[in-house]
Amino acid sequence: MNSKRINAKIVMIFWELGELLSRDNLTKSLANQEIRRLYREYLKLYVKISRMIPEYDNGKYKGNINCYFYALDLTLPYVFKESFERITKHPFCTNLGEISALKFFRDNFLNPTSSDLLDYVYTDLDTLKIKAYNSGINIPLHHNGYKIAIFMENNKRSDYHFVRQNIDGSWSSKIGYEECIVRSDNPIDYLNDNIYGIKTDYELVKTLELVKPSKR
């Protein structure tokens, strides 16, 4: 599927969203279900036409996303967020599992393990048809992709953090939903010392090399 056909399909998703929002009998429950469904369909298409390897972009990013979607170089168009929050009165969060319609990660486990975390990551990546290969912080790329590093905090097993490596070799991450992008040469060094100046206790779970699907 070429980029013109993909963009045409994206336009149809926004048209379908507009049709949904124009319904007189649109309930919170239906809005919650359908807006999320359309957003997932949008992401499956967007990832095919987005850049193959992210750039630092002077700390810029698209949409009110968290560290997870920033690491995957995904976006949240304002129309999805605004319409969802206006109707449901709940925040639209880009959490683990949102891509593959899994239950909210922090609600699904009493004491999640790193294996639980990775299961969610792999399911989301598979939904987007992003290939994932085992890698390491200092291991060269072998598949012409880019790397992400996945962390969990030792004393809060449901608290995770994602960092990505950009095309220039630097590592960067978004601090939650805050308007803060942190950049470093090594994600492990700054992560445990530099979040709001508070020392944290994150443990590296996995480093993956990601390869996005081609539009061809």
N, C-alpha and C positions, 0 to 999 in steps of 0.2 A: 504494500500500500504506500503510494507516494505522499509527499507532504501536502499536496493540494487536496487529496481525498481525506487525509486526516483532519486538516483544517475545516473541511466541509462538514465532517462528522461532529467536530467540536461546536460549530455553529448550530447544528441541529440539537445538540445537548442544551445549549443556552436557549434555543427556541422552545424546547420541551419544558425547560425550567420556567420560562415566561408563561407558558400555557398553564402549568401547575399553579403558579402564584396568582393567576387570574381567576381561579375557581372560587365561587362564593361559599362553597361548603368545605373549604380546606381546613382540616383539623390539625391540631398540634401533632398528633400521632402520625397522620399521613405525611405531613410536612417533614417530620423527623426521618421517616423512612425513605421518602422519595428524593428529598434534597441530598441526603447522604448517598443514595444509589446513583443519582446523576453525577455527583462529585467523583465517585469511584470510577464511573465510566469516563469522565473527563480525564482523570489521572492516567488511566490506561492508554489514552491517546496522547496526552501531553508528553509522557515519558518517551514516546517515539520520535517527537520532533524537538525535544529539548537538547541542549548541548550534551555531548557524550561524556565530557569531563568538566567538572565545575571550575569556575574561576573565583578568586577572592572578591573581585568587584569592589574593592575599597570598602568592604563590609556591608554592601547592599544586599538585599534579599527581597523576595516578592511575597506579599501576604503576611497575615498574622500567624506564622508557623512557629513550631518549637524546634528543638535541637534535632529531633528525628527527621522531620521533613526537610530541614536545612541540610542535613547530611546526605539525604537522597536527592537534593537539589530540586525539590518539588515546590509547588506554589499553591496558594489558596486564593482564588479570585474573590474579590470583595462581594460580588453578587451572591455567591454561595453562603458566605459568612453572614452578611447582613440580613438576607431573607430568612435564613435558618434561625438566627437569634431573635429577630423581630417577631416571628411567629411562635417559636417554641419557648422563648424567654430563657433559653439555656445557651451557654457559650459553645461555639463550634470549635472543638479541640482536635488537633492533628496528632492523635495518640497512636501508639502501637496497636495494630489490629484494625484501625479505621479503614485502611486500604482493602483489607480482605474481609471486612464485616465481622471480625471477631469481637467477643465481649471485652469491654474495657480492661486492660491488663491489670491494673491495680485492684479491680473488683473481682477478678477471676481466680486469684490465688491468695491464700492466707499468708503464705511464706514462699513467694516465688523464688525459683532457683535460676541460675544462669542458663540452664537448659530450657526452662520455660521461656525465658527472654528470647533465646535464639529461635525457638520454635515459632514465636510470633514474627520475628524478623524474617525468617525464611518463608513463611506463609505469605507475608506481605510482598516480598520480593518476587515470589513465584507468581502472584496475582498480576504484578506489573511486567512479568516476563524479563526481569533483571537477573542475569546470571551472577552467582556468587561463588568465589573461589577463596579457599583458605590462604591467608597471607600473614604478614607480620609488619610491625612498625617500620623496621629497617630493611625489609625484604623488597627487592626490585619488583616492579610490575611485570607480569608475564602474559597478560591477556589484553593489553592495550586499553585497560579500564582505569579506574581510580580506586583509592582505598578509603574505607571508613573504619574507625576504631570504636568498639562498643564497650561501655563500662557499666558496672553496677556498684552502688555504694554499700560497703560492708555492713554498716549498722542500720541500713534502710534498704532491704533487699528489693523493694518495689521501685526504688529510685534509680533510674538509668540515665545515661548520658551518651550522646553520639558526637563524634568528631569526624570531619572529612579532610582528605588531602586534596588540595587544589592543583591545577595544571602547572603552577610554578613551583610545586614541591612543598609549599607551606601547608600547615594544618590550621583549620579554623572551625569554630563551633558557635552556635547560638545558645545563649543562656536562657533556657526555658522559653517563655513568651515575652521576655523583656527585650527591649531594643538595644541589645548588646551582643556584638560579635567579637570573639576573642581569637587572636591569631598567634601562632607559635611555630617553632621548628620541630617541636616534639610534644605531642598531646599529653603524655604522661606527666611531664615536668610542670606544665602550667595548670593542668586540670586540678591537681591536689593542693595547689597553693594559691590559686588566683581567682576563684569564683567569689566575687564581691569582697575579696581580701580575707575570706574565711577559709581556713584549712579544712579540706574535706578528706574523705577516706574512700575514694573510688578504686575499684579493682578492674584491670583490663580483662574483659571476658573473651573477646575475639577481634581479630583484625581480618577484614574481608576485602578482596578486590572485586569491585562491581563492574559489570558490563551491561550497559543499557541495550534494549532491542533497537535494531536499525529500522529506519523507515522504509528501507528498500526490501 
